[in-house]
Amino acid sequence: MAAKPPRNIVDRAVAWLSPSAAVKRAQARQVLAYYEAARPDRLRKNRRSTGSANDEVLQAGGTLRQVARHLEQNYDLALGVLNTLVVNVVGPNGIGVEPQPRKADGSIDDALARQILMLYQDWCKAPEVTRQHDWPSAQRLLARSWLRDGEVFSQLVSGTAPGLQHGSAVPFSLELLEADYVPQDLNSTTPAIVQGISVNAWGAATGYNVYKASPLEGMAMLGASQTKFVPADRMLHLKNVHRIRQMRGVSIFASVLNRFDDLKDYEESERIAAKIAASMAAYIKKGAPDTYNPQDQGEESPRQMKFRPGMVFDDLRPGEDIGMIDTNRPNPNLETYRSGQMKAIAAGAGPTFSSISRTYDGTYSAQRQELVEGYAVYATLANEFIGRIVRPVYEQFIAAAVASGQLRVPAGTQPGTLASASYMPPAMPWIDPRKEAEAWGMLEDRAYASGPEIIRKRGGNPLDVLEQQGRWLREKAAEGVPHNADKPEPAPIQPNQDDDGPTARAAAAMAAQLGAPLAAVAAGIQAAAAKEQPAPVVNVAAPVVNVGGAEVHNHLPEQAAQPAPVVNVAAPVVSVEAPQVHNHMPDHPAQPAPTVHVHNEVQAAAVQKVEIIAMPTRETTTRIERDSKDNILKTIQTERDE
């Protein structure tokens, strides 16, 4: 008997005063205790899953696998989704491996690592028993079968086997098996077999019952019922599961297969409608229905009219009219509907929408956010692929290399680290390479990341990169090519040293006093005073110079007065408004005005006094008037001969 829920003091009071009201309160409380989603009604189908994970896979796993294979073969969008997943999970070069065996002191044994890497690269050329694929290609096939069918198997074959010739010096190969090779309908209580997999009392796999020949090939149907037992330590099983103790995998397309079918049918219908609309059709309207008399038509042969550009219909009878059939195709809403469905498919299957639709019209921030979130999904799948396929294969390869004598382990190697390695899945591409490179460089400079880690993130092998870079630098040095890692800064513009006249010396002194930002102005004054011919107009916009009330006394020879440059000083920003210097020179081709770029920080200069002793007596006085905010109101210059 079910326990009654406890009643509070209000319920007891209501039950004592009005038992019927108390019953209604209890019924209402019981109704509110339900989740609305769990209550069926006429508007909700209330579908539910009632079986175990293995029962549901047993009923639908084979059908889902067949439908997914059909869509891959016949629907371009499904094929594109699968290709996008495979390329971003495994990549064009497969999962990279960097051996990291360690010495007794904990450091990496580089010599042993290079020896392992050479053997591994040789084995990657022909790693499987059919010798039709290299290791990156085999990884892509394994990943494709895993994602499409939901699972894939691979048998580890070490040592000698009848009729088997290994593809490398290390006697180790793989036998790639699709999900059909393990019978899903093979179940037994004694011994315990669940969907072709032998398990122990804890549910761990102890072995796999594998068909000796493919059950899908016609020639092998006679012996398709014959199976062999493969121990669990010699079989790799990569599966896509969603529930605990689920023995067999389910296609990653399982939740989007219906959407694939609907979208494929809709696109096909729209494509046919557009094709029909492209074939123009017309009809002849023969008056109103109440005035039409078939007997008036006679027994003439069928009429034929050929459509030509610019033709005139002159064979119409009285009351007849020409009408055109318009199907309103192509449908302008097709693209919007298709994009919405593809976004839902991307959310269910895993790849990014832009990757499967080839639509890259978002902002930079949106594109990067989508890329970051998408690569989180790819990284999760890649880590699962590494853990179930790549790492066990590499460890078994090391064991076979040591057992066969191809790999000689030096003394002092730490036990258990011989098969240690770093695995490198495909790296997330850079949207803005310059910003990404600067960010990684900053992380390395601040010791937040190491150089080898950055290379691994880019999908490279640090040992290979270091060796290639060292060889490249040696070859450049041998050929006398300078290293261009650091570009020298451009030298500042200096005044013309060929002219050593009085004005040139004055300009040089002014440049030395006011600093590098005014070197260009001094050079212009020097060139103008050196020659009494026209020079090009020099317009220099230098930083603002703050000089408080400077009085400059110069004693110059009898010459035409030259306008002095206007010097504005307001610390700490430096601003110079240089005058336009117009001189008259003989007729020469006009020279382009020099472009001066000044990048300097100049401190506020104090009052400067420039005196030139060896000059004729002439006094020039400059007076600068300022307002309360230290802004220059006007500048007055006077000259007087003594």
Residue pairs with C-beta under 8 A, 6 or more apart in sequence:
5 29
7 15
11 22
11 25
11 26
14 21
14 22
14 25
15 22
38 46
39 46
40 46
49 56
51 59
53 241
53 242
53 243
53 244
53 245
53 246
54 194
54 195
54 245
54 246
54 247
54 248
57 184
57 195
57 246
57 247
57 248
57 249
57 250
58 184
58 185
58 187
58 195
58 248
60 250
61 150
61 184
61 248
61 249
61 250
62 184
64 150
64 250
64 251
64 253
64 254
64 257
65 148
65 149
65 150
65 179
65 251
67 253
67 257
68 78
68 148
68 149
68 251
68 253
68 257
69 148
69 149
71 78
71 79
71 253
71 257
71 260
71 261
71 264
72 78
72 79
72 82
72 148
73 79
75 260
75 264
77 260
77 263
77 264
77 342
77 345
77 356
78 253
78 260
80 356
81 253
81 345
81 346
81 349
81 351
81 356
82 144
82 147
82 148
84 351
84 352
84 355
84 356
85 143
85 147
85 252
85 349
85 350
85 351
85 378
85 381
86 140
86 143
86 144
86 147
87 426
88 351
88 355
88 374
88 375
88 378
88 426
89 143
89 147
89 378
89 381
89 382
89 385
89 425
89 426
90 136
90 139
90 140
90 143
90 382
90 385
90 425
90 426
91 136
91 425
91 426
91 459
92 136
93 136
93 459
94 124
94 135
94 136
94 139
94 140
95 139
95 382
95 385
95 386
95 390
95 423
95 424
95 425
96 423
96 424
96 425
96 456
96 459
96 460
96 461
97 120
97 390
97 394
97 421
97 422
97 423
97 424
98 113
98 117
98 421
98 422
98 423
98 424
98 456
98 461
98 462
98 463
99 112
99 113
99 116
99 117
99 120
99 420
99 421
100 108
100 113
100 417
100 420
100 421
100 422
101 108
101 109
101 112
101 113
101 116
101 413
101 414
101 417
101 418
101 420
102 108
102 109
102 413
102 414
102 417
102 420
103 109
103 412
103 413
103 414
104 412
104 413
104 414
106 414
109 410
109 413
110 463
111 410
112 409
112 410
112 413
113 463
114 463
115 407
115 408
116 398
116 401
116 407
117 461
117 463
119 168
119 169
119 170
119 401
119 406
119 407
120 394
120 397
122 168
122 169
122 170
123 135
123 167
123 168
123 170
123 172
123 397
124 134
124 135
124 136
125 134
125 135
125 167
125 168
126 134
126 167
126 168
127 133
127 134
127 135
127 138
127 167
127 168
127 173
127 174
127 393
128 138
128 167
128 173
128 174
128 175
128 176
129 157
129 164
129 173
129 174
129 175
131 167
133 141
138 174
138 176
139 385
139 389
139 390
141 176
142 152
142 154
142 176
142 238
142 385
142 389
143 385
145 151
145 152
145 178
145 179
146 152
146 238
146 239
146 240
146 249
146 385
147 240
147 251
147 252
147 381
148 251
148 252
148 253
149 178
149 179
149 249
149 251
150 179
150 239
150 240
150 248
150 249
150 250
150 251
150 252
150 254
151 179
151 237
151 238
151 239
151 240
151 248
151 249
152 176
152 177
152 178
152 179
152 237
152 238
152 239
153 176
153 177
153 178
153 179
153 181
153 182
153 208
153 210
153 235
153 236
153 237
153 238
154 174
154 175
154 176
154 177
154 235
154 236
154 238
154 389
154 393
155 174
155 175
155 177
155 210
155 230
155 234
155 235
155 236
156 172
156 174
156 234
156 235
156 236
156 392
156 393
156 396
157 164
157 172
157 173
157 174
157 175
157 234
158 171
158 172
158 396
158 399
158 400
158 403
159 171
159 400
159 403
160 171
164 173
166 172
166 173
167 173
169 404
169 406
170 397
170 400
170 401
170 404
170 406
170 407
171 400
171 404
172 396
172 397
172 400
172 401
174 393
177 210
178 214
179 248
179 249
180 211
180 214
180 215
180 216
181 210
181 211
181 214
181 215
182 195
182 196
182 197
182 208
182 209
182 210
182 211
183 195
183 196
183 209
183 211
183 215
183 227
184 195
184 196
184 248
185 195
185 196
186 193
186 195
186 196
186 209
186 227
187 193
187 194
187 195
191 198
192 198
192 199
192 200
192 201
193 199
193 209
194 247
195 247
195 248
196 208
196 209
196 210
197 205
197 207
197 208
197 209
197 237
197 247
197 248
198 205
198 206
198 207
198 208
198 209
198 229
199 205
199 206
199 247
200 206
203 245
204 232
205 232
205 237
205 247
206 231
206 232
207 229
207 230
207 231
207 232
207 235
208 229
208 230
208 232
208 235
208 237
209 227
209 228
209 229
209 230
210 227
210 228
210 229
210 230
210 235
211 224
211 226
211 227
212 223
212 226
212 227
212 228
213 220
213 223
213 224
213 226
214 220
214 224
215 221
215 224
236 388
236 389
236 392
236 393
237 388
238 249
238 384
238 385
238 388
238 389
239 246
239 248
239 249
240 249
240 250
240 251
240 252
241 249
241 250
242 250
251 257
252 349
252 350
253 260
253 349
255 348
256 344
256 345
256 348
256 349
259 341
259 344
259 345
259 348
260 345
262 341
263 338
263 341
263 342
263 345
266 337
267 334
267 338
270 329
270 330
270 331
270 334
273 327
273 329
273 330
273 331
274 329
274 330
274 331
276 327
276 329
277 326
277 327
277 328
277 329
277 330
280 307
280 324
281 324
281 325
282 307
282 322
282 323
282 324
282 325
283 322
283 323
283 325
284 316
284 320
284 321
284 322
284 323
285 320
285 321
285 322
285 323
286 292
286 317
286 319
286 320
287 319
287 320
288 319
291 319
303 315
305 313
305 315
313 322
316 322
339 357
339 359
342 353
342 356
342 357
343 353
345 356
346 352
346 353
346 355
346 356
350 377
350 378
350 381
351 374
351 377
352 370
352 371
352 373
352 374
353 359
353 370
354 360
354 362
354 367
354 370
355 374
360 367
362 370
364 431
364 432
367 431
368 431
371 428
371 429
371 431
372 428
375 428
378 425
378 426
379 425
382 425
382 426
383 425
386 423
386 425
390 423
391 421
391 423
394 419
394 421
395 419
398 407
398 418
398 419
399 419
401 407
402 409
402 418
409 418
422 456
424 456
424 459
424 460
424 461
425 459
426 459
427 457
427 458
427 459
430 436
430 437
440 449
440 454
440 457
443 449
443 454
444 450
444 451
444 454
451 462
452 462
455 461
455 462
455 465
456 462
473 483
476 483
492 516
492 519
493 519
493 520
493 523
493 594
493 596
494 519
494 523
495 504
495 507
495 508
495 511
495 519
495 522
495 523
495 526
496 504
496 523
496 526
496 527
496 530
499 526
499 527
499 530
501 529
501 530
502 556
502 557
502 612
502 614
502 615
503 525
503 526
503 529
503 530
503 556
504 526
504 529
504 530
505 612
506 525
506 554
506 610
506 612
507 522
507 523
507 525
507 526
507 529
508 522
508 526
509 610
509 612
510 518
510 522
510 525
510 610
511 518
511 519
511 521
511 522
511 523
513 605
513 608
513 610
514 522
514 545
514 567
514 602
514 605
514 608
515 600
515 602
515 605
516 598
516 600
516 602
517 542
517 543
517 545
517 574
517 576
517 598
517 600
517 602
518 542
518 545
518 567
518 576
520 538
520 540
520 542
520 594
520 596
520 598
521 540
521 542
521 565
521 576
521 578
524 535
524 538
524 540
524 578
524 581
525 562
525 565
525 581
527 535
528 535
528 562
528 581
528 583
529 562
531 583
531 585
532 583
532 584
532 585
533 583
533 584
533 585
533 586
533 588
534 582
534 583
534 584
534 585
535 581
535 583
535 585
536 590
536 591
536 592
536 593
536 594
537 580
537 581
537 582
537 593
538 578
538 580
538 581
538 593
538 594
539 578
539 580
539 593
540 576
540 578
540 596
541 576
541 577
541 578
542 574
542 575
542 576
542 578
542 596
542 598
543 573
543 574
543 575
543 576
543 598
543 600
543 602
544 568
544 569
544 570
544 573
544 574
544 575
544 576
545 567
545 568
545 569
545 574
545 575
545 576
545 602
545 605
546 568
546 569
546 570
546 571
546 572
546 573
546 574
546 604
546 605
546 630
547 567
547 568
547 569
547 604
547 605
547 606
547 607
547 608
548 569
548 606
548 607
548 626
548 630
549 607
549 624
549 626
550 567
550 569
550 607
550 608
550 609
550 622
550 624
551 607
551 609
551 621
551 622
551 623
552 564
552 608
552 609
552 610
552 620
552 622
553 609
553 610
553 611
553 619
553 620
553 621
554 610
554 612
554 615
554 618
554 620
555 612
555 615
555 616
555 617
555 618
555 619
555 620
556 615
556 616
556 618
556 620
557 615
557 616
557 618
558 616
558 618
558 641
561 639
562 581
563 579
563 581
564 579
564 622
564 637
565 576
565 577
565 578
565 579
566 576
566 577
566 578
566 579
566 632
566 635
567 576
568 575
568 576
568 577
568 632
569 604
569 605
570 630
570 631
571 603
571 604
572 601
572 603
572 604
574 602
617 641
617 642
618 639
618 640
618 641
618 642
619 639
619 640
619 641
619 642
620 637
620 638
620 639
620 640
621 637
621 638
621 639
621 640
622 635
622 636
622 637
623 635
623 636
623 637
623 638
624 632
624 634
624 635
625 632
625 633
625 634
625 635
625 636
626 632
626 633
627 633
